[in-house]
Amino acid sequence: MDQLELPITLEPMQKFPNVRDLVVDRSEMFEHLKRVHAWIELDGSYDLGPGPRMSQDDVAERYSYSRCMTCGCCLEACPQYGDGNYIGPQAIAQVRYQNMHPSGKMTRDARLEAIMGEDGITACGNAQNCVRACPMSIPLTKAIYEENRETVVHGLFGWLKR
């Protein structure tokens, strides 16, 4: 039997509460983005001038993270995500995206502390299902690795800044 002849089954995502039919409530995912402060505070009331210089490698990496559509596929594929026990790769990748930008470094510590809790980055089991499921080919495992390293350094030496 040809693969094109196999039946296609549509089901709602299992990691999110079902609202009706194929509609799921992804509000927990957006709450995680709020928790990690996944934006840079700029009020836009003044001319910022030219943006800060960044290396082409950093620009390319940041671009790959900016492509996230918050679809939740990475969370659906993650065996650790669900029941509030893990913040998930999507929020961690957004922490990486913001922390790489020179303006985002101003609030970097707050974002790192947001992923250092019990349900944070250490709850990742490194199954790597997230990166395989991502329809945008976002390097989620690289973001998790880099932010894990940053949280360890912050945990060990962050008290020196205070």
C-alpha positions in Angstrom: 0.0 0.0 0.0 1.4 3.4 -1.0 2.0 5.8 1.8 -0.2 8.4 0.1 -3.1 6.1 0.5 -2.8 5.8 4.3 -5.5 7.6 6.3 -4.6 10.8 7.9 -5.8 11.3 11.5 -6.4 14.8 13.0 -6.4 15.0 16.7 -6.0 17.9 19.2 -2.7 18.4 20.9 -2.5 16.3 24.1 -0.3 18.6 26.2 -2.8 21.4 26.2 -6.4 21.5 27.5 -8.9 20.8 24.8 -11.4 23.6 24.3 -13.4 21.9 21.5 -12.8 19.8 18.4 -9.1 20.6 17.4 -8.9 23.9 19.4 -6.6 23.8 22.5 -5.9 26.3 25.2 -2.2 27.3 24.9 -2.4 30.0 27.6 0.1 28.2 29.8 2.7 28.6 27.0 2.1 32.3 26.9 2.3 32.5 30.7 5.7 31.0 30.4 6.7 33.7 28.0 5.5 36.3 30.4 7.4 34.6 33.2 10.7 34.8 31.3 10.0 38.4 30.2 10.5 37.4 26.5 10.7 41.0 25.2 12.9 44.0 25.5 11.5 47.0 27.3 11.6 50.1 25.0 8.9 52.7 25.2 9.6 54.0 21.7 9.2 57.7 22.7 12.6 58.7 21.5 15.0 58.1 18.6 17.3 55.2 19.5 19.6 55.9 16.6 21.4 53.0 14.8 21.1 49.6 16.5 24.1 48.1 18.3 26.6 46.2 16.2 26.4 42.4 16.4 28.4 39.7 14.7 26.9 38.1 11.7 26.9 34.7 13.5 24.9 36.2 16.4 22.5 37.9 13.9 22.0 34.6 12.1 21.4 32.6 15.3 19.0 35.3 16.6 17.1 35.2 13.3 16.6 31.4 13.7 15.0 32.0 17.2 12.9 34.9 15.9 11.1 32.5 13.5 9.2 30.8 16.4 5.5 30.9 15.7 4.5 29.7 19.2 2.7 26.8 17.6 3.5 24.5 20.5 4.8 21.5 18.4 8.1 21.4 20.4 6.1 21.3 23.6 3.8 18.6 22.3 6.8 16.4 21.4 8.6 17.0 24.7 8.2 14.1 27.1 9.0 16.4 30.1 6.5 19.1 29.2 3.1 18.9 30.8 1.4 19.2 34.2 3.5 22.3 35.1 6.7 20.3 35.6 8.8 22.0 32.9 8.8 25.4 31.3 9.6 23.9 27.9 12.0 24.5 25.1 10.0 27.3 23.5 10.4 29.7 26.5 14.1 28.8 26.9 14.7 29.6 23.2 13.1 32.9 23.7 15.3 33.6 26.7 18.3 32.8 24.4 16.9 35.1 21.7 16.5 38.1 24.1 19.7 37.5 26.0 21.8 37.6 22.9 20.8 41.1 22.0 22.8 43.9 23.5 19.6 45.7 24.7 18.3 42.4 26.1 21.4 42.0 28.3 20.1 44.7 30.6 17.4 42.3 31.9 19.4 39.1 31.3 19.7 38.1 35.0 15.9 38.3 35.6 15.3 36.0 32.6 18.0 33.5 33.8 16.4 33.5 37.3 13.0 32.8 35.7 14.3 29.5 34.2 16.4 28.4 37.2 13.4 27.1 39.2 12.4 23.6 39.8 10.4 23.5 36.6 13.1 25.4 34.7 15.9 24.4 32.4 17.2 21.6 34.6 14.0 19.7 34.1 15.0 19.1 30.4 15.6 15.5 29.8 17.5 16.1 26.6 15.2 13.9 24.5 15.7 16.3 21.6 12.2 15.6 20.3 11.6 19.3 20.3 14.1 20.1 17.6 12.9 17.3 15.4 9.2 18.4 15.8 9.8 22.1 15.1 8.3 23.1 11.7 10.6 26.1 11.6 13.9 24.2 12.3 14.7 26.4 15.3 17.9 25.1 17.0 16.1 24.5 20.3 18.7 22.1 21.7 21.4 24.7 21.1 19.4 27.3 23.0 18.9 24.9 25.9 22.6 24.1 26.0 23.6 27.8 25.9 21.1 28.9 28.5 22.0 26.0 30.7 25.6 27.1 30.6 24.5 30.7 31.3 22.4 29.7 34.3 25.2 27.7 35.8 27.6 30.7 35.5 24.9 33.0 36.9 24.2 30.7 39.8 27.9 30.4 40.7 29.0 34.0 40.1 25.8 36.1 39.9 26.0 37.0 43.6 29.2 39.0 42.8 27.1 41.6 41.0 24.9 42.3 44.0 
